[in-house]
Amino acid sequence: MEREVVVGHREGLHARPAAEFVKAAAGFRSKVEVGAGGKKVTARSLLGVLSLGVKCGQVVTLTAQGEDAEAALESLARLLHGQA
């Protein structure tokens, strides 16, 4: 499963928002990845997520594989969009 999301956090995916995203991703059994700028990393790696350098308003692609993939995408998309 895949979903594109516009990042709504003012700081983008830096520091605290990235840490919250990684913590949320770790709560799912599915393998979740996040991609931006032609790069894709595991959503469970803080350093990986920070390395993407995602800014506010940028589109990222979430992909998930596993038993709770749909729930993972929905929850993480809300978080990235700034609604969680």
Summary of the structure (lengths in Angstrom):
residues: 84
radius of gyration: 11.0
end to end distance: 20.7
largest distance: 31.9
contacts: 262
relative contact order: 0.32
helix: 37%
strand: 26%
